Structure formats: structure tokens, C-alpha cells
């Protein structure tokens, strides 16, 4: 598995506008109402290739959640996440169990509270700064703890939402 998502504590309408501004697009054109299973199918060509970068988005409680179906946001640095978050709370989390990679970024009030990145094939890029309250009992050590964070996050995952594909080419 390789789930990856980010969530912003804002209503979805505001979060979509902020995302469009951050990405430098006029708006998120072509949103398609769908469910999580069909989102992947709709984001692919008939031949099974991704049509472009794809996000499945939904509102859950007071968070806007963006599931990164194609993994393009996992390459974003903390310095890139900060202007997107502004002074709102942001969580980016993802892992890939096939390669043992995991990353977690937590931002609030314009400050990075937690940055953890674990990549066994590039240990020189690993980062471990800050600490979350929950880590007093289970500190992040490898991608496995990041996977547990993702898998246990009740805000991650929804039956229905909207798919946005930023077409390639």
C-alpha cells in the first residue's frame, strides 16, 4: 500500500480555493462527484495510466482532506507546505510499504510542529524534528509508525467526495 493525503482545517470550499492559489491554477476545474473506489478508475486512462496528478477530496468534521492518488505531493518540502497551511492546521502523511518509506508533517499557527521522514534507501534525507503529544507512548522511529498514524486517522477515508485530475501535457 502507498496511501498519501493531506488535510487542512478549513471548510472544503475555502481549502479548494487555497489549493488552487497554491498550485497557481485559476480553479479546480472538472471536479467529479464519485466514491473512493471509482476515483482511481476515473483518474486513469482506459489503458490504466494516470491521466495526471489526481486528488480525491472531501470534508470530514472541520477538515478538508485531499487523498493524493498519484503521490505527487509526497515530494513537497516543509518550506512548500508552510505557505499552503498559512496559520491553519495542516497534516501531510503518507507511506509506501513496498519500499519502507514514510513521512509526516504537522503544521499549526504557521509553525512546523512535527516533521518526520524515513527512507531506508536514502538515510541521509531522513528528518526527525518536533514531537506530537501521542508520541510519548509511541514515538515515530520508522515508516511503520507513520503507517499506523495514517491507518488510525479517523479523518482519512470517505465513502464519497470529489475527484480532481490535473491533466498531464
C-alpha positions, 0 to 999 in steps of 0.5 A: 500500500502507498496511501498519501493525503493531506488535510487542512482545517478549513471548510472544503470550499475555502481549502479548494480555493487555497489549493488552487492559489497554491498550485497557481491554477485559476480553479479546480476545474472538472471536479467529479462527484464519485466514491473512493473506489471509482476515483482511481478508475476515473483518474486513469486512462482506459489503458490504466495510466494516470491521466495526471496528478489526481486528488480525491477530496472531501470534508470530514468534521472541520477538515478538508482532506485531499487523498493524493492518488498519484503521490505527487505531493509526497515530494513537497518540502516543509518550506512548500507546505508552510505557505499552503497551511498559512496559520491553519492546521495542516497534516501531510502523511503518507507511506509506501510499504513496498519500499519502507518509506514514510513521512509526516508533517504537522503544521499549526499557527504557521509553525512546523510542529512535527516533521518526520521522514524515513527512507531506508534507501536514502538515510541521509534525507531522513528528518526527525524534528518536533514531537506530537503529544501521542508520541510519548507512548509511541514515538515515530522511529520508522515508516511503520509508525507513520503507517499506523498514524495514517491507518488510525486517522479517523479523518482519512477515508470517505465513502464519497467526495470529489475527484480532481485530475490535473491533466498531464501535457 
